Amino acid sequence: MASPSRGEVLTLFRSLLKTARQFPDYNIREYTKRRTIDGFRQNKDLSDPSKVAAAFSEGRSQLEVAKRQAVVYSLYAPKVKSVMELN
């Protein structure tokens, strides 16, 4: 597999963050966002093309999992908002 371009990596990052915003529960939403940011920070210094491709592939698989989980969580969304979301 060829190493992904910078644009593809940024698109994956944005897609993961966008999917994180779809979770109705505050805790799951923030966890997904934090895990995404931490994962990209951890892999920012990768230079070996095979490791970059493997990390990109793992990120894409995590995106698919997050999309499925967002749908499932939306079906069983809590009726009460989190304390963090109250105004």
Distance bins in CASP14 RR format, pairs under 12 A and 6 or more apart:
PFRMAT RR
TARGET T0000
AUTHOR 0000-0000-0000
RMODE 2
METHOD distances of the structure
MODEL  1
1 8 0 0 0 0 0 1 0 0 0 0 0
1 49 0 0 0 0 1 0 0 0 0 0 0
1 50 0 0 0 0 1 0 0 0 0 0 0
1 51 0 0 0 0 0 1 0 0 0 0 0
1 52 0 0 0 0 1 0 0 0 0 0 0
1 53 1 0 1 0 0 0 0 0 0 0 0
1 54 0 0 0 0 1 0 0 0 0 0 0
1 55 0 0 0 0 0 1 0 0 0 0 0
1 56 0 0 0 0 1 0 0 0 0 0 0
1 57 1 0 0 1 0 0 0 0 0 0 0
1 58 0 0 0 0 0 1 0 0 0 0 0
1 60 0 0 0 0 0 1 0 0 0 0 0
2 8 0 0 0 0 0 1 0 0 0 0 0
2 49 1 0 0 1 0 0 0 0 0 0 0
2 50 0 0 0 0 0 1 0 0 0 0 0
2 52 0 0 0 0 1 0 0 0 0 0 0
2 53 1 0 0 1 0 0 0 0 0 0 0
2 56 0 0 0 0 1 0 0 0 0 0 0
2 57 0 0 0 0 0 1 0 0 0 0 0
3 9 0 0 0 0 1 0 0 0 0 0 0
3 46 0 0 0 0 1 0 0 0 0 0 0
3 47 0 0 0 0 1 0 0 0 0 0 0
3 48 0 0 0 0 1 0 0 0 0 0 0
3 49 1 1 0 0 0 0 0 0 0 0 0
3 50 0 0 0 0 1 0 0 0 0 0 0
3 51 0 0 0 0 1 0 0 0 0 0 0
3 52 1 0 1 0 0 0 0 0 0 0 0
3 53 1 0 1 0 0 0 0 0 0 0 0
3 54 0 0 0 0 0 1 0 0 0 0 0
3 55 0 0 0 0 0 1 0 0 0 0 0
3 56 1 0 0 1 0 0 0 0 0 0 0
3 57 0 0 0 0 0 1 0 0 0 0 0
4 10 0 0 0 0 1 0 0 0 0 0 0
4 11 0 0 0 0 1 0 0 0 0 0 0
4 12 1 0 0 1 0 0 0 0 0 0 0
4 13 0 0 0 0 0 1 0 0 0 0 0
4 43 0 0 0 0 0 1 0 0 0 0 0
4 46 0 0 0 0 0 1 0 0 0 0 0
4 49 0 0 0 0 1 0 0 0 0 0 0
4 50 0 0 0 0 0 1 0 0 0 0 0
4 51 0 0 0 0 0 1 0 0 0 0 0
4 52 1 0 0 1 0 0 0 0 0 0 0
4 53 1 0 0 1 0 0 0 0 0 0 0
4 54 0 0 0 0 0 1 0 0 0 0 0
4 55 0 0 0 0 1 0 0 0 0 0 0
4 56 1 0 1 0 0 0 0 0 0 0 0
4 57 0 0 0 0 1 0 0 0 0 0 0
4 58 0 0 0 0 0 1 0 0 0 0 0
4 59 0 0 0 0 0 1 0 0 0 0 0
4 60 0 0 0 0 1 0 0 0 0 0 0
5 11 0 0 0 0 1 0 0 0 0 0 0
5 12 0 0 0 0 0 1 0 0 0 0 0
5 49 0 0 0 0 0 1 0 0 0 0 0
5 52 0 0 0 0 0 1 0 0 0 0 0
5 53 0 0 0 0 0 1 0 0 0 0 0
5 56 0 0 0 0 1 0 0 0 0 0 0
6 12 0 0 0 0 0 1 0 0 0 0 0
6 13 0 0 0 0 0 1 0 0 0 0 0
6 44 0 0 0 0 0 1 0 0 0 0 0
6 52 0 0 0 0 0 1 0 0 0 0 0
6 56 0 0 0 0 0 1 0 0 0 0 0
7 13 0 0 0 0 1 0 0 0 0 0 0
7 14 0 0 0 0 1 0 0 0 0 0 0
7 15 0 0 0 0 0 1 0 0 0 0 0
7 56 0 0 0 0 0 1 0 0 0 0 0
8 14 0 0 0 0 0 1 0 0 0 0 0
8 15 0 0 0 0 0 1 0 0 0 0 0
8 52 0 0 0 0 0 1 0 0 0 0 0
8 53 0 0 0 0 0 1 0 0 0 0 0
8 55 0 0 0 0 0 1 0 0 0 0 0
8 56 1 0 0 1 0 0 0 0 0 0 0
8 57 0 0 0 0 0 1 0 0 0 0 0
8 59 0 0 0 0 0 1 0 0 0 0 0
8 60 0 0 0 0 1 0 0 0 0 0 0
9 15 0 0 0 0 0 1 0 0 0 0 0
9 16 0 0 0 0 0 1 0 0 0 0 0
9 39 0 0 0 0 0 1 0 0 0 0 0
9 40 0 0 0 0 1 0 0 0 0 0 0
9 43 0 0 0 0 1 0 0 0 0 0 0
9 44 0 0 0 0 1 0 0 0 0 0 0
9 46 0 0 0 0 0 1 0 0 0 0 0
9 52 0 0 0 0 1 0 0 0 0 0 0
9 53 0 0 0 0 0 1 0 0 0 0 0
9 55 0 0 0 0 1 0 0 0 0 0 0
9 56 1 0 0 1 0 0 0 0 0 0 0
9 57 0 0 0 0 0 1 0 0 0 0 0
9 59 0 0 0 0 1 0 0 0 0 0 0
9 60 0 0 0 0 0 1 0 0 0 0 0
10 16 0 0 0 0 0 1 0 0 0 0 0
10 17 0 0 0 0 0 1 0 0 0 0 0
10 40 0 0 0 0 1 0 0 0 0 0 0
10 44 0 0 0 0 0 1 0 0 0 0 0
10 56 0 0 0 0 0 1 0 0 0 0 0
11 17 0 0 0 0 0 1 0 0 0 0 0
11 18 0 0 0 0 0 1 0 0 0 0 0
11 56 0 0 0 0 0 1 0 0 0 0 0
11 59 0 0 0 0 0 1 0 0 0 0 0
11 60 0 0 0 0 0 1 0 0 0 0 0
11 63 0 0 0 0 0 1 0 0 0 0 0
12 18 0 0 0 0 0 1 0 0 0 0 0
12 19 0 0 0 0 0 1 0 0 0 0 0
12 36 0 0 0 0 1 0 0 0 0 0 0
12 39 0 0 0 0 0 1 0 0 0 0 0
12 40 0 0 0 0 1 0 0 0 0 0 0
12 43 0 0 0 0 0 1 0 0 0 0 0
12 52 0 0 0 0 0 1 0 0 0 0 0
12 55 0 0 0 0 1 0 0 0 0 0 0
12 56 1 0 0 1 0 0 0 0 0 0 0
12 57 0 0 0 0 0 1 0 0 0 0 0
12 58 0 0 0 0 0 1 0 0 0 0 0
12 59 1 0 0 1 0 0 0 0 0 0 0
12 60 1 0 0 1 0 0 0 0 0 0 0
12 61 0 0 0 0 0 1 0 0 0 0 0
12 62 0 0 0 0 1 0 0 0 0 0 0
12 63 1 0 0 1 0 0 0 0 0 0 0
12 64 0 0 0 0 0 1 0 0 0 0 0
12 66 0 0 0 0 0 1 0 0 0 0 0
13 19 0 0 0 0 0 1 0 0 0 0 0
13 20 0 0 0 0 0 1 0 0 0 0 0
13 33 0 0 0 0 0 1 0 0 0 0 0
13 36 1 0 0 1 0 0 0 0 0 0 0
13 37 0 0 0 0 1 0 0 0 0 0 0
13 38 0 0 0 0 0 1 0 0 0 0 0
13 39 0 0 0 0 1 0 0 0 0 0 0
13 40 1 0 1 0 0 0 0 0 0 0 0
13 41 0 0 0 0 0 1 0 0 0 0 0
13 43 0 0 0 0 0 1 0 0 0 0 0
13 44 0 0 0 0 0 1 0 0 0 0 0
13 55 0 0 0 0 0 1 0 0 0 0 0
13 56 0 0 0 0 0 1 0 0 0 0 0
13 59 0 0 0 0 1 0 0 0 0 0 0
13 60 0 0 0 0 0 1 0 0 0 0 0
13 62 0 0 0 0 0 1 0 0 0 0 0
13 63 0 0 0 0 1 0 0 0 0 0 0
14 20 0 0 0 0 0 1 0 0 0 0 0
14 21 0 0 0 0 0 1 0 0 0 0 0
14 33 0 0 0 0 0 1 0 0 0 0 0
14 36 0 0 0 0 1 0 0 0 0 0 0
14 37 0 0 0 0 0 1 0 0 0 0 0
14 40 0 0 0 0 0 1 0 0 0 0 0
14 63 0 0 0 0 0 1 0 0 0 0 0
15 21 0 0 0 0 0 1 0 0 0 0 0
15 22 0 0 0 0 0 1 0 0 0 0 0
15 32 0 0 0 0 0 1 0 0 0 0 0
15 36 0 0 0 0 1 0 0 0 0 0 0
15 59 0 0 0 0 1 0 0 0 0 0 0
15 60 0 0 0 0 1 0 0 0 0 0 0
15 62 0 0 0 0 0 1 0 0 0 0 0
15 63 1 0 1 0 0 0 0 0 0 0 0
15 64 0 0 0 0 0 1 0 0 0 0 0
15 66 0 0 0 0 1 0 0 0 0 0 0
15 67 0 0 0 0 1 0 0 0 0 0 0
15 70 0 0 0 0 0 1 0 0 0 0 0
16 22 0 0 0 0 0 1 0 0 0 0 0
16 23 0 0 0 0 0 1 0 0 0 0 0
16 32 1 0 0 1 0 0 0 0 0 0 0
16 33 0 0 0 0 1 0 0 0 0 0 0
16 34 0 0 0 0 0 1 0 0 0 0 0
16 35 0 0 0 0 1 0 0 0 0 0 0
16 36 1 0 1 0 0 0 0 0 0 0 0
16 37 0 0 0 0 1 0 0 0 0 0 0
16 38 0 0 0 0 0 1 0 0 0 0 0
16 39 0 0 0 0 1 0 0 0 0 0 0
16 40 0 0 0 0 1 0 0 0 0 0 0
16 56 0 0 0 0 0 1 0 0 0 0 0
16 58 0 0 0 0 0 1 0 0 0 0 0
16 59 1 0 0 1 0 0 0 0 0 0 0
16 60 0 0 0 0 1 0 0 0 0 0 0
16 61 0 0 0 0 0 1 0 0 0 0 0
16 62 1 0 0 1 0 0 0 0 0 0 0
16 63 1 0 1 0 0 0 0 0 0 0 0
16 64 0 0 0 0 0 1 0 0 0 0 0
16 65 0 0 0 0 0 1 0 0 0 0 0
16 66 1 0 0 1 0 0 0 0 0 0 0
16 67 0 0 0 0 1 0 0 0 0 0 0
16 70 0 0 0 0 0 1 0 0 0 0 0
17 23 0 0 0 0 0 1 0 0 0 0 0
17 29 0 0 0 0 0 1 0 0 0 0 0
17 30 0 0 0 0 0 1 0 0 0 0 0
17 32 0 0 0 0 1 0 0 0 0 0 0
17 33 1 0 0 1 0 0 0 0 0 0 0
17 34 0 0 0 0 0 1 0 0 0 0 0
17 35 0 0 0 0 0 1 0 0 0 0 0
17 36 1 0 1 0 0 0 0 0 0 0 0
17 37 0 0 0 0 1 0 0 0 0 0 0
17 40 0 0 0 0 1 0 0 0 0 0 0
17 63 0 0 0 0 0 1 0 0 0 0 0
17 66 0 0 0 0 0 1 0 0 0 0 0
18 29 0 0 0 0 0 1 0 0 0 0 0
18 32 0 0 0 0 0 1 0 0 0 0 0
18 33 0 0 0 0 0 1 0 0 0 0 0
18 36 0 0 0 0 0 1 0 0 0 0 0
18 63 0 0 0 0 1 0 0 0 0 0 0
18 66 0 0 0 0 1 0 0 0 0 0 0
18 67 0 0 0 0 1 0 0 0 0 0 0
18 70 0 0 0 0 1 0 0 0 0 0 0
19 28 0 0 0 0 0 1 0 0 0 0 0
19 29 0 0 0 0 1 0 0 0 0 0 0
19 32 1 0 0 1 0 0 0 0 0 0 0
19 33 0 0 0 0 1 0 0 0 0 0 0
19 35 0 0 0 0 0 1 0 0 0 0 0
19 36 0 0 0 0 1 0 0 0 0 0 0
19 59 0 0 0 0 0 1 0 0 0 0 0
19 60 0 0 0 0 0 1 0 0 0 0 0
19 62 0 0 0 0 1 0 0 0 0 0 0
19 63 1 0 0 1 0 0 0 0 0 0 0
19 64 0 0 0 0 1 0 0 0 0 0 0
19 65 0 0 0 0 1 0 0 0 0 0 0
19 66 1 0 1 0 0 0 0 0 0 0 0
19 67 1 0 1 0 0 0 0 0 0 0 0
19 68 0 0 0 0 1 0 0 0 0 0 0
19 69 0 0 0 0 1 0 0 0 0 0 0
19 70 1 0 1 0 0 0 0 0 0 0 0
19 71 0 0 0 0 0 1 0 0 0 0 0
19 73 0 0 0 0 0 1 0 0 0 0 0
19 74 0 0 0 0 0 1 0 0 0 0 0
20 26 0 0 0 0 0 1 0 0 0 0 0
20 27 0 0 0 0 0 1 0 0 0 0 0
20 28 0 0 0 0 1 0 0 0 0 0 0
20 29 1 0 1 0 0 0 0 0 0 0 0
20 30 0 0 0 0 1 0 0 0 0 0 0
20 31 0 0 0 0 1 0 0 0 0 0 0
20 32 1 1 0 0 0 0 0 0 0 0 0
20 33 1 0 1 0 0 0 0 0 0 0 0
20 34 0 0 0 0 1 0 0 0 0 0 0
20 35 0 0 0 0 1 0 0 0 0 0 0
20 36 1 0 0 1 0 0 0 0 0 0 0
20 37 0 0 0 0 1 0 0 0 0 0 0
20 62 0 0 0 0 0 1 0 0 0 0 0
20 63 0 0 0 0 0 1 0 0 0 0 0
20 66 1 0 0 1 0 0 0 0 0 0 0
20 67 0 0 0 0 0 1 0 0 0 0 0
20 69 0 0 0 0 0 1 0 0 0 0 0
20 70 0 0 0 0 1 0 0 0 0 0 0
20 73 0 0 0 0 0 1 0 0 0 0 0
21 28 0 0 0 0 0 1 0 0 0 0 0
21 29 1 0 0 1 0 0 0 0 0 0 0
21 30 0 0 0 0 0 1 0 0 0 0 0
21 32 0 0 0 0 1 0 0 0 0 0 0
21 33 1 0 0 1 0 0 0 0 0 0 0
21 36 0 0 0 0 0 1 0 0 0 0 0
21 66 0 0 0 0 0 1 0 0 0 0 0
21 70 0 0 0 0 1 0 0 0 0 0 0
21 74 0 0 0 0 0 1 0 0 0 0 0
22 28 0 0 0 0 0 1 0 0 0 0 0
22 29 0 0 0 0 1 0 0 0 0 0 0
22 32 0 0 0 0 1 0 0 0 0 0 0
22 33 0 0 0 0 0 1 0 0 0 0 0
22 63 0 0 0 0 0 1 0 0 0 0 0
22 66 0 0 0 0 1 0 0 0 0 0 0
22 67 0 0 0 0 1 0 0 0 0 0 0
22 68 0 0 0 0 0 1 0 0 0 0 0
22 69 0 0 0 0 1 0 0 0 0 0 0
22 70 1 0 1 0 0 0 0 0 0 0 0
22 71 0 0 0 0 1 0 0 0 0 0 0
22 72 0 0 0 0 0 1 0 0 0 0 0
22 73 0 0 0 0 1 0 0 0 0 0 0
22 74 1 0 0 1 0 0 0 0 0 0 0
22 77 0 0 0 0 0 1 0 0 0 0 0
23 29 1 0 1 0 0 0 0 0 0 0 0
23 30 0 0 0 0 1 0 0 0 0 0 0
23 31 0 0 0 0 1 0 0 0 0 0 0
23 32 1 0 0 1 0 0 0 0 0 0 0
23 33 0 0 0 0 1 0 0 0 0 0 0
23 35 0 0 0 0 0 1 0 0 0 0 0
23 36 0 0 0 0 0 1 0 0 0 0 0
23 66 0 0 0 0 1 0 0 0 0 0 0
23 67 0 0 0 0 0 1 0 0 0 0 0
23 68 0 0 0 0 0 1 0 0 0 0 0
23 69 1 0 0 1 0 0 0 0 0 0 0
23 70 1 0 1 0 0 0 0 0 0 0 0
23 71 0 0 0 0 0 1 0 0 0 0 0
23 72 0 0 0 0 0 1 0 0 0 0 0
23 73 1 0 1 0 0 0 0 0 0 0 0
23 74 1 0 0 1 0 0 0 0 0 0 0
23 75 0 0 0 0 0 1 0 0 0 0 0
23 76 0 0 0 0 0 1 0 0 0 0 0
23 77 0 0 0 0 1 0 0 0 0 0 0
23 78 0 0 0 0 0 1 0 0 0 0 0
23 82 0 0 0 0 0 1 0 0 0 0 0
24 32 0 0 0 0 0 1 0 0 0 0 0
24 69 0 0 0 0 0 1 0 0 0 0 0
24 70 0 0 0 0 1 0 0 0 0 0 0
24 71 0 0 0 0 0 1 0 0 0 0 0
24 72 0 0 0 0 0 1 0 0 0 0 0
24 73 1 0 0 1 0 0 0 0 0 0 0
24 74 1 0 1 0 0 0 0 0 0 0 0
24 75 0 0 0 0 1 0 0 0 0 0 0
24 76 0 0 0 0 1 0 0 0 0 0 0
24 77 1 1 0 0 0 0 0 0 0 0 0
24 78 1 0 0 1 0 0 0 0 0 0 0
24 79 0 0 0 0 0 1 0 0 0 0 0
24 80 0 0 0 0 0 1 0 0 0 0 0
24 81 0 0 0 0 1 0 0 0 0 0 0
24 82 0 0 0 0 1 0 0 0 0 0 0
24 85 0 0 0 0 0 1 0 0 0 0 0
25 31 0 0 0 0 1 0 0 0 0 0 0
25 32 0 0 0 0 0 1 0 0 0 0 0
25 69 0 0 0 0 0 1 0 0 0 0 0
25 70 0 0 0 0 0 1 0 0 0 0 0
25 72 0 0 0 0 0 1 0 0 0 0 0
25 73 1 0 0 1 0 0 0 0 0 0 0
25 74 0 0 0 0 1 0 0 0 0 0 0
25 76 0 0 0 0 1 0 0 0 0 0 0
25 77 1 0 0 1 0 0 0 0 0 0 0
25 78 1 0 0 1 0 0 0 0 0 0 0
25 79 0 0 0 0 0 1 0 0 0 0 0
25 80 0 0 0 0 0 1 0 0 0 0 0
25 81 0 0 0 0 1 0 0 0 0 0 0
25 82 1 0 0 1 0 0 0 0 0 0 0
25 84 0 0 0 0 0 1 0 0 0 0 0
25 85 0 0 0 0 1 0 0 0 0 0 0
26 32 0 0 0 0 0 1 0 0 0 0 0
26 33 0 0 0 0 0 1 0 0 0 0 0
26 73 0 0 0 0 0 1 0 0 0 0 0
26 77 0 0 0 0 0 1 0 0 0 0 0
26 78 0 0 0 0 1 0 0 0 0 0 0
26 80 0 0 0 0 0 1 0 0 0 0 0
26 81 1 0 0 1 0 0 0 0 0 0 0
26 82 1 1 0 0 0 0 0 0 0 0 0
26 83 0 0 0 0 1 0 0 0 0 0 0
26 84 1 0 1 0 0 0 0 0 0 0 0
26 85 1 0 1 0 0 0 0 0 0 0 0
26 86 0 0 0 0 0 1 0 0 0 0 0
27 33 0 0 0 0 0 1 0 0 0 0 0
27 34 0 0 0 0 0 1 0 0 0 0 0
27 73 0 0 0 0 0 1 0 0 0 0 0
27 78 0 0 0 0 1 0 0 0 0 0 0
27 81 0 0 0 0 0 1 0 0 0 0 0
27 82 1 0 0 1 0 0 0 0 0 0 0
27 83 0 0 0 0 0 1 0 0 0 0 0
27 84 0 0 0 0 1 0 0 0 0 0 0
27 85 0 0 0 0 0 1 0 0 0 0 0
28 34 0 0 0 0 0 1 0 0 0 0 0
28 35 0 0 0 0 0 1 0 0 0 0 0
28 66 0 0 0 0 1 0 0 0 0 0 0
28 69 0 0 0 0 1 0 0 0 0 0 0
28 70 0 0 0 0 1 0 0 0 0 0 0
28 72 0 0 0 0 0 1 0 0 0 0 0
28 73 1 0 0 1 0 0 0 0 0 0 0
28 74 0 0 0 0 0 1 0 0 0 0 0
28 76 0 0 0 0 0 1 0 0 0 0 0
28 77 0 0 0 0 0 1 0 0 0 0 0
28 78 0 0 0 0 0 1 0 0 0 0 0
28 82 0 0 0 0 0 1 0 0 0 0 0
29 35 0 0 0 0 0 1 0 0 0 0 0
29 36 0 0 0 0 0 1 0 0 0 0 0
29 66 0 0 0 0 0 1 0 0 0 0 0
29 69 0 0 0 0 0 1 0 0 0 0 0
29 70 0 0 0 0 1 0 0 0 0 0 0
29 73 0 0 0 0 1 0 0 0 0 0 0
29 74 0 0 0 0 0 1 0 0 0 0 0
29 77 0 0 0 0 0 1 0 0 0 0 0
29 78 0 0 0 0 0 1 0 0 0 0 0
29 81 0 0 0 0 0 1 0 0 0 0 0
29 82 0 0 0 0 1 0 0 0 0 0 0
29 84 0 0 0 0 1 0 0 0 0 0 0
29 85 0 0 0 0 1 0 0 0 0 0 0
30 36 0 0 0 0 0 1 0 0 0 0 0
30 37 0 0 0 0 0 1 0 0 0 0 0
30 82 0 0 0 0 1 0 0 0 0 0 0
30 84 0 0 0 0 1 0 0 0 0 0 0
30 85 0 0 0 0 0 1 0 0 0 0 0
31 37 0 0 0 0 0 1 0 0 0 0 0
31 38 0 0 0 0 0 1 0 0 0 0 0
31 66 0 0 0 0 0 1 0 0 0 0 0
31 69 0 0 0 0 0 1 0 0 0 0 0
31 73 0 0 0 0 0 1 0 0 0 0 0
32 38 0 0 0 0 0 1 0 0 0 0 0
32 39 0 0 0 0 0 1 0 0 0 0 0
32 62 0 0 0 0 1 0 0 0 0 0 0
32 63 0 0 0 0 0 1 0 0 0 0 0
32 65 0 0 0 0 0 1 0 0 0 0 0
32 66 1 0 0 1 0 0 0 0 0 0 0
32 67 0 0 0 0 0 1 0 0 0 0 0
32 69 0 0 0 0 1 0 0 0 0 0 0
32 70 0 0 0 0 1 0 0 0 0 0 0
32 73 0 0 0 0 0 1 0 0 0 0 0
33 39 0 0 0 0 0 1 0 0 0 0 0
33 40 0 0 0 0 0 1 0 0 0 0 0
33 66 0 0 0 0 0 1 0 0 0 0 0
34 40 0 0 0 0 0 1 0 0 0 0 0
34 41 0 0 0 0 0 1 0 0 0 0 0
35 41 0 0 0 0 0 1 0 0 0 0 0
35 42 0 0 0 0 0 1 0 0 0 0 0
35 59 0 0 0 0 0 1 0 0 0 0 0
35 62 0 0 0 0 1 0 0 0 0 0 0
35 63 0 0 0 0 0 1 0 0 0 0 0
35 65 0 0 0 0 0 1 0 0 0 0 0
35 66 0 0 0 0 1 0 0 0 0 0 0
36 42 0 0 0 0 0 1 0 0 0 0 0
36 43 0 0 0 0 0 1 0 0 0 0 0
36 59 0 0 0 0 1 0 0 0 0 0 0
36 62 0 0 0 0 1 0 0 0 0 0 0
36 63 0 0 0 0 1 0 0 0 0 0 0
36 66 0 0 0 0 1 0 0 0 0 0 0
37 43 0 0 0 0 0 1 0 0 0 0 0
37 44 0 0 0 0 0 1 0 0 0 0 0
38 44 0 0 0 0 0 1 0 0 0 0 0
39 45 0 0 0 0 0 1 0 0 0 0 0
39 46 0 0 0 0 0 1 0 0 0 0 0
39 55 0 0 0 0 1 0 0 0 0 0 0
39 56 0 0 0 0 0 1 0 0 0 0 0
39 58 0 0 0 0 1 0 0 0 0 0 0
39 59 0 0 0 0 1 0 0 0 0 0 0
39 62 0 0 0 0 1 0 0 0 0 0 0
40 46 0 0 0 0 0 1 0 0 0 0 0
40 52 0 0 0 0 0 1 0 0 0 0 0
40 55 0 0 0 0 1 0 0 0 0 0 0
40 56 0 0 0 0 0 1 0 0 0 0 0
40 58 0 0 0 0 0 1 0 0 0 0 0
40 59 0 0 0 0 1 0 0 0 0 0 0
40 62 0 0 0 0 0 1 0 0 0 0 0
41 55 0 0 0 0 0 1 0 0 0 0 0
42 51 0 0 0 0 0 1 0 0 0 0 0
42 55 0 0 0 0 1 0 0 0 0 0 0
42 58 0 0 0 0 0 1 0 0 0 0 0
42 59 0 0 0 0 0 1 0 0 0 0 0
43 51 0 0 0 0 1 0 0 0 0 0 0
43 52 1 0 0 1 0 0 0 0 0 0 0
43 53 0 0 0 0 0 1 0 0 0 0 0
43 54 0 0 0 0 1 0 0 0 0 0 0
43 55 1 0 1 0 0 0 0 0 0 0 0
43 56 0 0 0 0 1 0 0 0 0 0 0
43 57 0 0 0 0 0 1 0 0 0 0 0
43 58 0 0 0 0 1 0 0 0 0 0 0
43 59 0 0 0 0 1 0 0 0 0 0 0
44 52 0 0 0 0 0 1 0 0 0 0 0
44 55 0 0 0 0 1 0 0 0 0 0 0
45 51 0 0 0 0 0 1 0 0 0 0 0
45 52 0 0 0 0 0 1 0 0 0 0 0
45 55 0 0 0 0 0 1 0 0 0 0 0
46 52 1 0 1 0 0 0 0 0 0 0 0
46 53 0 0 0 0 1 0 0 0 0 0 0
46 54 0 0 0 0 1 0 0 0 0 0 0
46 55 1 0 0 1 0 0 0 0 0 0 0
46 56 0 0 0 0 1 0 0 0 0 0 0
46 58 0 0 0 0 0 1 0 0 0 0 0
47 55 0 0 0 0 0 1 0 0 0 0 0
48 54 0 0 0 0 1 0 0 0 0 0 0
48 55 0 0 0 0 1 0 0 0 0 0 0
49 55 0 0 0 0 0 1 0 0 0 0 0
49 56 0 0 0 0 0 1 0 0 0 0 0
50 56 0 0 0 0 0 1 0 0 0 0 0
50 57 0 0 0 0 0 1 0 0 0 0 0
51 57 0 0 0 0 0 1 0 0 0 0 0
51 58 0 0 0 0 0 1 0 0 0 0 0
52 58 0 0 0 0 0 1 0 0 0 0 0
52 59 0 0 0 0 0 1 0 0 0 0 0
53 59 0 0 0 0 0 1 0 0 0 0 0
53 60 0 0 0 0 0 1 0 0 0 0 0
54 60 0 0 0 0 0 1 0 0 0 0 0
54 61 0 0 0 0 0 1 0 0 0 0 0
55 61 0 0 0 0 0 1 0 0 0 0 0
55 62 0 0 0 0 0 1 0 0 0 0 0
56 62 0 0 0 0 0 1 0 0 0 0 0
56 63 0 0 0 0 0 1 0 0 0 0 0
57 63 0 0 0 0 0 1 0 0 0 0 0
57 64 0 0 0 0 0 1 0 0 0 0 0
58 64 0 0 0 0 0 1 0 0 0 0 0
58 65 0 0 0 0 0 1 0 0 0 0 0
59 65 0 0 0 0 1 0 0 0 0 0 0
59 66 0 0 0 0 1 0 0 0 0 0 0
60 66 0 0 0 0 0 1 0 0 0 0 0
60 67 0 0 0 0 0 1 0 0 0 0 0
61 67 0 0 0 0 0 1 0 0 0 0 0
61 68 0 0 0 0 0 1 0 0 0 0 0
62 68 0 0 0 0 0 1 0 0 0 0 0
62 69 0 0 0 0 0 1 0 0 0 0 0
63 69 0 0 0 0 0 1 0 0 0 0 0
63 70 0 0 0 0 0 1 0 0 0 0 0
64 70 0 0 0 0 0 1 0 0 0 0 0
64 71 0 0 0 0 0 1 0 0 0 0 0
65 71 0 0 0 0 0 1 0 0 0 0 0
65 72 0 0 0 0 0 1 0 0 0 0 0
66 72 0 0 0 0 0 1 0 0 0 0 0
66 73 0 0 0 0 0 1 0 0 0 0 0
67 73 0 0 0 0 0 1 0 0 0 0 0
67 74 0 0 0 0 0 1 0 0 0 0 0
68 74 0 0 0 0 0 1 0 0 0 0 0
68 75 0 0 0 0 0 1 0 0 0 0 0
69 75 0 0 0 0 0 1 0 0 0 0 0
69 76 0 0 0 0 0 1 0 0 0 0 0
70 76 0 0 0 0 0 1 0 0 0 0 0
70 77 0 0 0 0 0 1 0 0 0 0 0
71 77 0 0 0 0 0 1 0 0 0 0 0
78 85 0 0 0 0 0 1 0 0 0 0 0
80 86 0 0 0 0 1 0 0 0 0 0 0
81 87 0 0 0 0 1 0 0 0 0 0 0
END
